[in-house]
């Protein structure tokens, strides 16, 4: 799958922080059961890479790494089996390494210069981050206007209360959110219910 296809699997990509690898499989099972198959495991904790390895065992899960900030982290994420890569920003070394690896890549952008840097690398699918702090939907609408070929996954401050408004904007293929994957030991029925609600947002 390329990054466009991954972004179109479900309207919400869970942004996941795993502190204990034993939580990884039950969390992934609950999210997939609710329809959210694309799982972004952020590299913010020591358990993240092992969590990616574990979640890949869950049938139907498409597991990637988030918060990838440099080629070294990219290599570690790929070694763990990541099927896609998400970064909070875009540097040329990271972008070139992801392209060379042939992995679906969703780099973060917050302004027109970021988008132009991505386009120079041949990228046109972006994470708008931090979505709310960077100006919210009005900012993305203004940014998207000159770049009609680009599509976005806003992340950062997205919740069940505002996700539909973002998803109603055509250049937005999906949103990233942590509300569907709360930290700690997974309450599987609750998480599956949150995932089903999120899957139905559009």
ChimeraX attribute file (.defattr): number of C-alpha atoms within 10 A of each C-alpha:
attribute: neighborCount
match mode: 1-to-1
recipient: residues
	/A:1	11
	/A:2	12
	/A:3	18
	/A:4	17
	/A:5	11
	/A:6	18
	/A:7	23
	/A:8	14
	/A:9	17
	/A:10	20
	/A:11	24
	/A:12	34
	/A:13	28
	/A:14	25
	/A:15	23
	/A:16	27
	/A:17	22
	/A:18	26
	/A:19	17
	/A:20	16
	/A:21	17
	/A:22	15
	/A:23	18
	/A:24	26
	/A:25	19
	/A:26	18
	/A:27	27
	/A:28	34
	/A:29	21
	/A:30	25
	/A:31	29
	/A:32	22
	/A:33	20
	/A:34	20
	/A:35	22
	/A:36	27
	/A:37	26
	/A:38	26
	/A:39	28
	/A:40	26
	/A:41	28
	/A:42	23
	/A:43	23
	/A:44	15
	/A:45	13
	/A:46	12
	/A:47	18
	/A:48	24
	/A:49	24
	/A:50	17
	/A:51	28
	/A:52	30
	/A:53	20
	/A:54	20
	/A:55	25
	/A:56	21
	/A:57	13
	/A:58	18
	/A:59	12
	/A:60	16
	/A:61	20
	/A:62	22
	/A:63	25
	/A:64	26
	/A:65	30
	/A:66	27
	/A:67	20
	/A:68	23
	/A:69	19
	/A:70	17
	/A:71	16
	/A:72	11
	/A:73	16
	/A:74	25
	/A:75	16
	/A:76	15
	/A:77	25
	/A:78	19
	/A:79	11
	/A:80	19
	/A:81	19
	/A:82	24
	/A:83	24
	/A:84	26
	/A:85	24
	/A:86	23
	/A:87	25
	/A:88	19
	/A:89	21
	/A:90	23
	/A:91	17
	/A:92	13
	/A:93	11
	/A:94	21
	/A:95	24
	/A:96	14
	/A:97	17
	/A:98	22
	/A:99	14
	/A:100	9
	/A:101	13
	/A:102	11
	/A:103	18
	/A:104	21
	/A:105	25
	/A:106	27
	/A:107	31
	/A:108	26
	/A:109	26
	/A:110	23
	/A:111	16
	/A:112	14
	/A:113	10
	/A:114	17
	/A:115	24
	/A:116	15
	/A:117	16
	/A:118	21
	/A:119	15
	/A:120	11
	/A:121	13
	/A:122	12
	/A:123	18
	/A:124	20
	/A:125	26
	/A:126	28
	/A:127	27
	/A:128	31
	/A:129	25
	/A:130	19
	/A:131	23
	/A:132	17
	/A:133	11
	/A:134	16
	/A:135	14
	/A:136	18
	/A:137	17
	/A:138	11
	/A:139	16
	/A:140	22
	/A:141	16
	/A:142	13
	/A:143	17
	/A:144	20
	/A:145	11
	/A:146	10
	/A:147	15
	/A:148	10
	/A:149	11
	/A:150	17
	/A:151	20
	/A:152	27
	/A:153	25
	/A:154	30
	/A:155	25
	/A:156	19
	/A:157	17
	/A:158	21
	/A:159	17
	/A:160	16
	/A:161	7
	/A:162	11
	/A:163	22
	/A:164	18
	/A:165	11
	/A:166	21
	/A:167	20
	/A:168	13
	/A:169	13
	/A:170	11
	/A:171	20
	/A:172	24
	/A:173	23
	/A:174	26
	/A:175	26
	/A:176	27
	/A:177	22
	/A:178	20
	/A:179	18
	/A:180	27
	/A:181	25
	/A:182	17
	/A:183	15
	/A:184	12
	/A:185	14
	/A:186	19
	/A:187	14
	/A:188	16
	/A:189	13
	/A:190	15
	/A:191	24
	/A:192	24
	/A:193	17
	/A:194	19
	/A:195	25
	/A:196	19
	/A:197	15
	/A:198	25
	/A:199	19
	/A:200	13
	/A:201	15
	/A:202	13
